[in-house]
Amino acid sequence: MINLKHVLVATDFSEPSDAACAYARELAIRFGATLHVIHVVQTVPPGAFGMEGYIVIGPQLQKEMEDDARHRLDELVMDSDHSGPAIATAVIVASSPASAIIGYAAAHRIDLIVLGTHGRGALAHVIMGSVAETVVRLAPCPVLTVKHPEHDFVHPNTLTVTAGA
């Protein structure tokens, strides 16, 4: 029997991540699990080049990115009718999103990771890599990837009819 107590979804606030959040939320509700929702803010390098030449980027930009991520994460998990699962959120600052997701999963004894995938082509994958692929290969638990748009298993109307039956 599958027993999920901790479900993790990592979001970058994109449509594929929103689809993954819907799956993760539904799984957490069905299994009575805690839903962990995280966002990884990539570390800002100490300097960057701009139109006017070299511009030093201070810690203020990093702080603004983290604050914005926390705000968006709070909006994402808002549950005004309290019908959802128990939720834990985290904003993690790291140079590698995949490593941060894997580290969080190990540290919090996550039973299932749910990730949205952008479904980029082979060339984009070779150039940019894939967070989802790295997590699938190295995660300490099973990983469910959700491609958007794709076949959708979570249907609010079906849930209402089933609950009323």
CORLIN-V813174 format. One record per backbone hydrogen bond with DSSP energy under -1.0 kcal/mol. CO is the residue of the C=O (numbers start at 1). NH is the residue of the N-H. Records with the same first field share a line. If there is no record, write none. Layout:
BEGIN
CO->NH  NH
END
This chain:
BEGIN
5->34
6->111  112
7->36
8->114
9->38
14->18
15->19
16->20
17->21
18->22
19->23
20->24
21->25
22->26
23->27
24->28
25->29
26->30
27->31
28->33
34->7
35->88
36->9
37->90
38->11
39->92
41->94
48->55
50->53
53->50
55->48
58->61
59->63
60->64
61->65
62->66
63->67
64->68
65->69
66->70
67->71
68->72
69->73
70->74
71->75
72->76
73->77
79->82
86->35
88->37
90->39
92->41
94->43
96->100
97->101
98->102
99->103
100->104
101->105
102->106
103->107
104->108
105->110
112->8
113->144
114->10
115->146
121->125
122->126
123->127
124->128
125->129
130->134
131->135
132->136
133->137
134->138
135->139
142->113
144->115
146->117
155->159
156->160
157->161
158->162
159->163
160->164
END
